[in-house]
Amino acid sequence: MQFGIFTVGDVTPDPTTGRTPTEHERITAMTTIALKAEEIGLDVFATGEHHNPPFVPSSPTTMLGWIAARTERLILSTATTLITTNDPVKIAEDFAMLQHLSGGRVDVMMGRGNTGPVYPWFGQDIRQGIPLAIENYALLHRLWREDVVDWEGRFRTPLQGFTATPRPLDGVPPFVWHGSIRSPEIAEQAAYYGDGFFANNIFWPKEHFQRLISLYRERYAHYGHGTPEQAVVGLGGQIFMRRRSQDAVREFRPYFDNAPVYGHGPSLEQFMAETPLTVGSPQEVIDKTLTFREHFGDYQRQLFLVDHAGLPLSTVLEQLDMLGEILPVLRAEFARNRPADVPDAPTHASLVARRAEQAAEAAR
């Protein structure tokens, strides 16, 4: 079971002071948070991709490359790579390069994003979001696995005898998660390729995501990749902790009430009751996080959002220290009674080993 954090990179005023960090301060804070993630023993740091204010992570591979040079074991991921508006050729080359620079410590989460204006900025039509996601990933999948690609589709110019460079490290592409909060077509896509499905269940009630994850598991088995229980699932979550739950609620409330995505909507209490958001003591975070396995089955990756809504860097680092304290408990509890045939989250090393096993079997 992998544990990590993800950031959306919002530049949001601190509602308690009125101060807004500069873009430089926010970018620097994100890298500081990533280094802290490795320090406290987390497995994954993931950054979103946005091309509009108030967000700053427009170039995830640049940021992840910087972090790769300063870490040793942290898995570097995206929380969204826009498969709809990025050229699949550029994605193939950027992430293969990042693989080489990081020694294989990289995977990627494909998503459509939730900002409509991005599509025309990059010459695309939002009404074609699903077809773009399907076609672009089909091309990307081939670019990483075939040395020479001939290809023709609807949304970009054809390729003739094209080779993406560099080739994936050790001949093994980065592991791909397909992220979604609402689209069964994306769950189907993840299942078809035998990739991971990341349900970023931070906004809606669990019943919605139970349906998406169940669909993915069923279709994963349908396509012959394994049993439904062996499908590779990741989940999102949001936490804010203090030693006393009442202190956590009191401190976090103004940030929640003014958050750019869900502020000025449901109350904090209603949102906590209906979504994975946990604001309380460390034990309350442990208890609620453990319910995710009850709702969705055994899964492979848990990412928490901890640095949004204007929270100052000092507070986020305190949150990470507390997360580091409860991390051993979460690891032990999720490992308890975990079926032996449920796989771990793929890593570069495990994918290389699996390819070697498959080659050996084919040679027999």
Stockholm file with secondary structure:
# STOCKHOLM 1.0

chainA/1-364         MQFGIFTVGDVTPDPTTGRTPTEHERITAMTTIALKAEEIGLDVFATGEHHNPPFVPSSPTTMLGWIAARTERLILSTATTLITTNDPVKIAEDFAMLQHLSGGRVDVMMGRGNTGPVYPWFGQDIRQGIPLAIENYALLHRLWREDVVDWEGRFRTPLQGFTATPRPLDGVPPFVWHGSIRSPEIAEQAAYYGDGFFANNIFWPKEHFQRLISLYRERYAHYGHGTPEQAVVGLGGQIFMRRRSQDAVREFRPYFDNAPVYGHGPSLEQFMAETPLTVGSPQEVIDKTLTFREHFGDYQRQLFLVDHAGLPLSTVLEQLDMLGEILPVLRAEFARNRPADVPDAPTHASLVARRAEQAAEAAR
#=GR chainA/1-364 SS CEEEEEECCBCCCCTTTCCCCCHHHHHHHHHHHHHHHHHTTCSEEEECCCCSTTBCCSCHHHHHHHHHTTCSSCEEEESCEETTTSCHHHHHHHHHHHHHHHTSCBEEEEECCSCTTHHHHTTCCGGGHHHHHHHHHHHHHHHHHCSSEEECCSSSCCEEEECCSSCCGGGCCCEEEEEESSCHHHHHHHHHHTCEEEECCSSSCHHHHHHHHHHHHHHHHHTTSSCGGGSCEEECCBEEECSSHHHHHHHHHHHHHTCTTTTTSSCHHHHHHHSSCEEECHHHHHHHHHHHHHHHCSCSEEEEECSCTTCCHHHHHHHHHHHHHHHHHHHHHHHTTCCTTSCCCCCHHHHHHHHHHHHHHHHC
#=GC SS_cons         CEEEEEECCBCCCCTTTCCCCCHHHHHHHHHHHHHHHHHTTCSEEEECCCCSTTBCCSCHHHHHHHHHTTCSSCEEEESCEETTTSCHHHHHHHHHHHHHHHTSCBEEEEECCSCTTHHHHTTCCGGGHHHHHHHHHHHHHHHHHCSSEEECCSSSCCEEEECCSSCCGGGCCCEEEEEESSCHHHHHHHHHHTCEEEECCSSSCHHHHHHHHHHHHHHHHHTTSSCGGGSCEEECCBEEECSSHHHHHHHHHHHHHTCTTTTTSSCHHHHHHHSSCEEECHHHHHHHHHHHHHHHCSCSEEEEECSCTTCCHHHHHHHHHHHHHHHHHHHHHHHTTCCTTSCCCCCHHHHHHHHHHHHHHHHC
//
